[in-house]
Amino acid sequence: MGTWGTGLYSDDTACDVRDDYKDILGDGISEPEATKRLIEQWKSELSDPDTALVFWLTLADVQWNLGRLQEKVKKEALTVIENGSDLARWLPDKKLEIKRKGVLERLSQKLNTAQPTEKKVKKRFVDSTDWNSGDVYSLRLKSGKLALLHVIGFHQDKGGRGPVCEILEWIGEIVPNRKAMEKMGYKFAKEPYQHLCQFLLGSLSAKDYQRERVNLVAQNIKPKQKRGGYTVIFWRSVDKQFEQFFGLQ
């Protein structure tokens, strides 16, 4: 996605720097070793001037927020702000340049004030799944009826690996046989989400997955569609989001 706004974290690189730094701290590495490891990790990317600008600005901000701002990082970020090098990227659009300038001015003021007390950073939760492509799971809804979730692929990133699913065109109390499932279509979401027909089922903690509500009812059933263009539905809010998107209760 690249850059989609003038905000400090409206940028893929900024988000990656923030997350990588927190991951290092989450592994129990303290300062200044954490900063040293992050710089080594980003060594090749830092040869790109534009990436380096975002790196130092982001790292300074996240370190300040966590009460861990290192003097070297602060100096690098303030140099970027004071010499105007970051603003050069926004020159073609005066309005965006002005907005970005405001973002940098606020960051400069922030870095020159006392940082908060050091905050502990927890180890990142990494999602995982034992579901397989072609699996069909029944999910018991709030009403007591069952919906059928069909695994059509997987999404994997730093947050872990989760199943991408479609909902088969069926709701009931007694699970149909395999032959019936193979003939079923898949559900599209209701308006104004009617373009949605698949989703990543994700967890934000180890407690989120509601195993007691699901049951494997079929395997190796060919997906009705190719994976792509999916939204994210979290287990902790699956009832709310299923009702919001698909009208399932």
Helices and strands as residue ranges (DSSP letters): H 12-26, H 33-41, G 45-47, H 49-65, H 71-83, G 86-90, H 94-111, E 136-140, E 146-157, E 160-172, H 178-183, E 199-202, G 211-213, E 214-218, E 231-234, G 235-237, H 238-246
